[in-house]
Amino acid sequence: MASIASSVDEVKGKVALLTGAASGIGRAVAELLYARGAKVVAEDIDPAVKELERDGLISLTADVTVDGSAEKAGSACRRQVWHPRHPRE
């Protein structure tokens, strides 16, 4: 079992995609992951998700039930951590 000290850095440098991030548990998780060093893509149908934006935290206002929204979120994740395997769009 990981110690609490090691779990704090567990997400550092990773990219997290969260839906339902404008409020409640989704917002709390987005803020916690960001605080622990993850790069975050926060998505919600509610435009209030934009309040989360800062360097390393991208917001997307989108309806996950609409065709193409997953592709848009994937592109945002690739922008967070550009790598030669993942060309910028």
TORFI-417783 format. One record per residue: residue in three letters; residue number from 1; x, y, z of N, C-alpha, C in turn. Coordinates in nm, 4 decimals, always signed. Example, Ala and Ser with C-alpha at 12.3 -4.5 7.8 and 13.67 -1.06 7.14 Angstrom:
TORFI-417783
rest / nr / n.px / n.py / n.pz / ca.px / ca.py / ca.pz / c.px / c.py / c.pz
Ala / 1 / +1.3190 / -0.5690 / +0.7800 / +1.2300 / -0.4500 / +0.7800 / +1.3200 / -0.3300 / +0.7800
Ser / 2 / +1.2850 / -0.2250 / +0.7080 / +1.3670 / -0.1060 / +0.7140 / +1.2900 / +0.0030 / +0.7870
END
This chain:
TORFI-417783
rest / nr / n.px / n.py / n.pz / ca.px / ca.py / ca.pz / c.px / c.py / c.pz
Met / 1 / +0.0834 / -0.1176 / +0.0000 / +0.0000 / +0.0000 / +0.0000 / +0.0879 / +0.1239 / +0.0000
Ala / 2 / +0.0536 / +0.2223 / -0.0840 / +0.1321 / +0.3448 / -0.0941 / +0.1108 / +0.4313 / +0.0296
Ser / 3 / +0.2174 / +0.4986 / +0.0694 / +0.2035 / +0.5905 / +0.1822 / +0.1355 / +0.7180 / +0.1346
Ile / 4 / +0.0840 / +0.7947 / +0.2274 / +0.0188 / +0.9208 / +0.1910 / +0.1178 / +1.0136 / +0.1237
Ala / 5 / +0.2401 / +1.0186 / +0.1716 / +0.3402 / +1.1068 / +0.1130 / +0.3661 / +1.0725 / -0.0330
Ser / 6 / +0.3742 / +0.9454 / -0.0672 / +0.4004 / +0.9087 / -0.2060 / +0.2767 / +0.9288 / -0.2921
Ser / 7 / +0.1579 / +0.9137 / -0.2353 / +0.0371 / +0.9298 / -0.3157 / +0.0112 / +1.0754 / -0.3520
Val / 8 / +0.0651 / +1.1699 / -0.2753 / +0.0487 / +1.3111 / -0.3067 / +0.1120 / +1.3425 / -0.4421
Asp / 9 / +0.2266 / +1.2835 / -0.4720 / +0.2966 / +1.3086 / -0.5983 / +0.2585 / +1.2091 / -0.7076
Glu / 10 / +0.1666 / +1.1206 / -0.6807 / +0.1316 / +1.0151 / -0.7748 / +0.0833 / +1.0684 / -0.9095
Val / 11 / +0.0175 / +1.1827 / -0.9135 / -0.0380 / +1.2364 / -1.0385 / +0.0475 / +1.3469 / -1.0988
Lys / 12 / +0.1542 / +1.3842 / -1.0317 / +0.2393 / +1.4931 / -1.0814 / +0.2900 / +1.4610 / -1.2220
Gly / 13 / +0.2666 / +1.5559 / -1.3150 / +0.3110 / +1.5389 / -1.4521 / +0.2171 / +1.4575 / -1.5400
Lys / 14 / +0.1116 / +1.4036 / -1.4846 / +0.0129 / +1.3267 / -1.5622 / -0.0930 / +1.4218 / -1.6156
Val / 15 / -0.1725 / +1.3732 / -1.7109 / -0.2857 / +1.4505 / -1.7628 / -0.4142 / +1.3819 / -1.7207
Ala / 16 / -0.5058 / +1.4601 / -1.6658 / -0.6350 / +1.4073 / -1.6220 / -0.7460 / +1.4766 / -1.7000
Leu / 17 / -0.8424 / +1.3979 / -1.7466 / -0.9607 / +1.4502 / -1.8143 / -1.0795 / +1.4234 / -1.7234
Leu / 18 / -1.1501 / +1.5291 / -1.6843 / -1.2657 / +1.5148 / -1.5956 / -1.3887 / +1.5736 / -1.6611
Thr / 19 / -1.4957 / +1.4984 / -1.6583 / -1.6245 / +1.5513 / -1.7026 / -1.7044 / +1.5878 / -1.5781
Gly / 20 / -1.8006 / +1.6772 / -1.5945 / -1.8784 / +1.7226 / -1.4795 / -1.7952 / +1.8062 / -1.3849
Ala / 21 / -1.7007 / +1.8841 / -1.4405 / -1.6022 / +1.9543 / -1.3582 / -1.6429 / +2.0958 / -1.3167
Ala / 22 / -1.7620 / +2.1425 / -1.3547 / -1.8009 / +2.2792 / -1.3207 / -1.8390 / +2.2949 / -1.1741
Ser / 23 / -1.8817 / +2.1864 / -1.1097 / -1.9270 / +2.1997 / -0.9714 / -1.9174 / +2.0662 / -0.8986
Gly / 24 / -1.9420 / +2.0726 / -0.7708 / -1.9496 / +1.9516 / -0.6888 / -1.8220 / +1.8701 / -0.6856
Ile / 25 / -1.8414 / +1.7384 / -0.6854 / -1.7280 / +1.6466 / -0.6764 / -1.6344 / +1.6611 / -0.7954
Gly / 26 / -1.6892 / +1.6789 / -0.9162 / -1.6050 / +1.6951 / -1.0351 / -1.5112 / +1.8127 / -1.0229
Arg / 27 / -1.5623 / +1.9245 / -0.9750 / -1.4787 / +2.0440 / -0.9564 / -1.3736 / +2.0200 / -0.8481
Ala / 28 / -1.4148 / +1.9595 / -0.7390 / -1.3210 / +1.9325 / -0.6295 / -1.2077 / +1.8410 / -0.6757
Val / 29 / -1.2400 / +1.7398 / -0.7539 / -1.1375 / +1.6480 / -0.8042 / -1.0443 / +1.7208 / -0.9007
Ala / 30 / -1.0997 / +1.8036 / -0.9903 / -1.0165 / +1.8807 / -1.0840 / -0.9192 / +1.9698 / -1.0076
Glu / 31 / -0.9678 / +2.0389 / -0.9063 / -0.8820 / +2.1278 / -0.8280 / -0.7766 / +2.0498 / -0.7492
Leu / 32 / -0.8139 / +1.9348 / -0.6952 / -0.7188 / +1.8535 / -0.6192 / -0.6087 / +1.7984 / -0.7098
Leu / 33 / -0.6468 / +1.7451 / -0.8237 / -0.5460 / +1.6914 / -0.9160 / -0.4510 / +1.8011 / -0.9626
Tyr / 34 / -0.5062 / +1.9182 / -0.9933 / -0.4228 / +2.0314 / -1.0342 / -0.3266 / +2.0698 / -0.9206
Ala / 35 / -0.3789 / +2.0787 / -0.7997 / -0.2956 / +2.1152 / -0.6847 / -0.1835 / +2.0144 / -0.6613
Arg / 36 / -0.2068 / +1.8902 / -0.7006 / -0.1055 / +1.7856 / -0.6819 / -0.0148 / +1.7683 / -0.8029
Gly / 37 / -0.0235 / +1.8608 / -0.8992 / +0.0727 / +1.8628 / -1.0091 / +0.0279 / +1.8040 / -1.1406
Ala / 38 / -0.0963 / +1.7585 / -1.1498 / -0.1457 / +1.7056 / -1.2774 / -0.1838 / +1.8213 / -1.3686
Lys / 39 / -0.1745 / +1.7980 / -1.4973 / -0.2306 / +1.8900 / -1.5961 / -0.3729 / +1.8407 / -1.6187
Val / 40 / -0.4679 / +1.9313 / -1.6161 / -0.6081 / +1.8925 / -1.6132 / -0.6846 / +1.9503 / -1.7308
Val / 41 / -0.7699 / +1.8673 / -1.7894 / -0.8697 / +1.9110 / -1.8864 / -1.0039 / +1.8913 / -1.8165
Ala / 42 / -1.0696 / +2.0043 / -1.7855 / -1.1960 / +2.0026 / -1.7124 / -1.3095 / +2.0302 / -1.8108
Glu / 43 / -1.4045 / +1.9379 / -1.8197 / -1.5121 / +1.9495 / -1.9175 / -1.6472 / +1.9491 / -1.8458
Asp / 44 / -1.7380 / +2.0339 / -1.8953 / -1.8734 / +2.0364 / -1.8411 / -1.9639 / +2.1079 / -1.9410
Ile / 45 / -2.0927 / +2.0775 / -1.9356 / -2.1913 / +2.1455 / -2.0180 / -2.2172 / +2.2870 / -1.9641
Asp / 46 / -2.1873 / +2.3072 / -1.8358 / -2.2070 / +2.4361 / -1.7695 / -2.0874 / +2.5276 / -1.7980
Pro / 47 / -2.1107 / +2.6463 / -1.8560 / -2.0008 / +2.7389 / -1.8855 / -1.9209 / +2.7824 / -1.7624
Ala / 48 / -1.9725 / +2.7586 / -1.6434 / -1.8988 / +2.7927 / -1.5211 / -1.7663 / +2.7177 / -1.5109
Val / 49 / -1.7492 / +2.6133 / -1.5912 / -1.6233 / +2.5376 / -1.5901 / -1.5057 / +2.6281 / -1.6269
Lys / 50 / -1.5309 / +2.7356 / -1.7004 / -1.4238 / +2.8282 / -1.7402 / -1.3587 / +2.8962 / -1.6198
Glu / 51 / -1.4292 / +2.9019 / -1.5066 / -1.3730 / +2.9623 / -1.3854 / -1.2492 / +2.8876 / -1.3369
Leu / 52 / -1.2331 / +2.7640 / -1.3770 / -1.1197 / +2.6825 / -1.3340 / -0.9921 / +2.7115 / -1.4124
Glu / 53 / -1.0027 / +2.7748 / -1.5285 / -0.8869 / +2.7898 / -1.6177 / -0.7698 / +2.8612 / -1.5529
Arg / 54 / -0.6531 / +2.8048 / -1.5786 / -0.5255 / +2.8641 / -1.5398 / -0.4171 / +2.7877 / -1.6140
Asp / 55 / -0.2944 / +2.8263 / -1.5990 / -0.1858 / +2.7560 / -1.6670 / -0.1838 / +2.6113 / -1.6194
Gly / 56 / -0.1994 / +2.5176 / -1.7122 / -0.2000 / +2.3762 / -1.6764 / -0.3381 / +2.3198 / -1.6500
Leu / 57 / -0.4418 / +2.4040 / -1.6637 / -0.5782 / +2.3565 / -1.6456 / -0.6648 / +2.4184 / -1.7555
Ile / 58 / -0.7030 / +2.3367 / -1.8519 / -0.7842 / +2.3791 / -1.9653 / -0.9289 / +2.3451 / -1.9368
Ser / 59 / -1.0187 / +2.4368 / -1.9729 / -1.1607 / +2.4052 / -1.9574 / -1.2253 / +2.3881 / -2.0941
Leu / 60 / -1.3234 / +2.3000 / -2.1003 / -1.4025 / +2.2785 / -2.2211 / -1.5493 / +2.2843 / -2.1837
Thr / 61 / -1.6246 / +2.3677 / -2.2540 / -1.7692 / +2.3676 / -2.2364 / -1.8241 / +2.2781 / -2.3454
Ala / 62 / -1.8719 / +2.1611 / -2.3070 / -1.9187 / +2.0636 / -2.4052 / -2.0177 / +1.9680 / -2.3408
Asp / 63 / -2.1004 / +1.9112 / -2.4262 / -2.1974 / +1.8100 / -2.3851 / -2.1401 / +1.6747 / -2.4258
Val / 64 / -2.1055 / +1.5917 / -2.3299 / -2.0407 / +1.4638 / -2.3605 / -2.1308 / +1.3687 / -2.4378
Thr / 65 / -2.2597 / +1.3992 / -2.4472 / -2.3503 / +1.3127 / -2.5231 / -2.3551 / +1.3486 / -2.6714
Val / 66 / -2.2865 / +1.4559 / -2.7111 / -2.2876 / +1.5029 / -2.8495 / -2.1693 / +1.4423 / -2.9252
Asp / 67 / -2.1962 / +1.3936 / -3.0463 / -2.0897 / +1.3397 / -3.1303 / -1.9779 / +1.4427 / -3.1469
Gly / 68 / -1.8555 / +1.3961 / -3.1368 / -1.7387 / +1.4809 / -3.1558 / -1.6835 / +1.5404 / -3.0273
Ser / 69 / -1.7581 / +1.5340 / -2.9186 / -1.7076 / +1.5944 / -2.7952 / -1.5881 / +1.5165 / -2.7387
Ala / 70 / -1.5859 / +1.3859 / -2.7546 / -1.4725 / +1.3062 / -2.7056 / -1.3456 / +1.3399 / -2.7837
Glu / 71 / -1.3593 / +1.3615 / -2.9133 / -1.2435 / +1.3983 / -2.9955 / -1.1893 / +1.5342 / -2.9529
Lys / 72 / -1.2808 / +1.6277 / -2.9243 / -1.2404 / +1.7609 / -2.8795 / -1.1641 / +1.7502 / -2.7469
Ala / 73 / -1.2126 / +1.6676 / -2.6563 / -1.1459 / +1.6492 / -2.5276 / -1.0091 / +1.5829 / -2.5462
Gly / 74 / -1.0006 / +1.4859 / -2.6355 / -0.8724 / +1.4209 / -2.6640 / -0.7700 / +1.5184 / -2.7191
Ser / 75 / -0.8145 / +1.6069 / -2.8059 / -0.7247 / +1.7097 / -2.8605 / -0.6748 / +1.8013 / -2.7497
Ala / 76 / -0.7624 / +1.8378 / -2.6578 / -0.7218 / +1.9237 / -2.5458 / -0.6185 / +1.8530 / -2.4589
Cys / 77 / -0.6346 / +1.7239 / -2.4381 / -0.5364 / +1.6468 / -2.3603 / -0.4014 / +1.6461 / -2.4297
Arg / 78 / -0.4011 / +1.6276 / -2.5607 / -0.2744 / +1.6282 / -2.6339 / -0.2073 / +1.7643 / -2.6269
Arg / 79 / -0.2842 / +1.8715 / -2.6265 / -0.2255 / +2.0051 / -2.6144 / -0.1609 / +2.0243 / -2.4775
Gln / 80 / -0.2131 / +1.9583 / -2.3767 / -0.1577 / +1.9720 / -2.2417 / -0.0167 / +1.9129 / -2.2334
Val / 81 / +0.0065 / +1.8045 / -2.3012 / +0.1390 / +1.7411 / -2.2969 / +0.1794 / +1.7011 / -2.4375
Trp / 82 / +0.2254 / +1.7972 / -2.5138 / +0.2662 / +1.7663 / -2.6499 / +0.3821 / +1.6689 / -2.6463
His / 83 / +0.3716 / +1.5733 / -2.7353 / +0.4772 / +1.4720 / -2.7492 / +0.4864 / +1.4407 / -2.8991
Pro / 84 / +0.6061 / +1.4113 / -2.9505 / +0.6189 / +1.3822 / -3.0939 / +0.5240 / +1.2739 / -3.1455
Arg / 85 / +0.4839 / +1.1790 / -3.0598 / +0.3892 / +1.0761 / -3.1029 / +0.2495 / +1.1338 / -3.1240
His / 86 / +0.2229 / +1.2472 / -3.0598 / +0.0901 / +1.3081 / -3.0649 / +0.1003 / +1.4442 / -3.1309
Pro / 87 / +0.0848 / +1.4511 / -3.2630 / +0.0992 / +1.5806 / -3.3295 / -0.0031 / +1.6804 / -3.2805
Arg / 88 / +0.0417 / +1.8065 / -3.2728 / -0.0492 / +1.9142 / -3.2314 / -0.1558 / +1.9329 / -3.3367
Glu / 89 / -0.2723 / +1.9695 / -3.2901 / -0.3837 / +1.9925 / -3.3831 / -0.4184 / +2.1387 / -3.3851
END
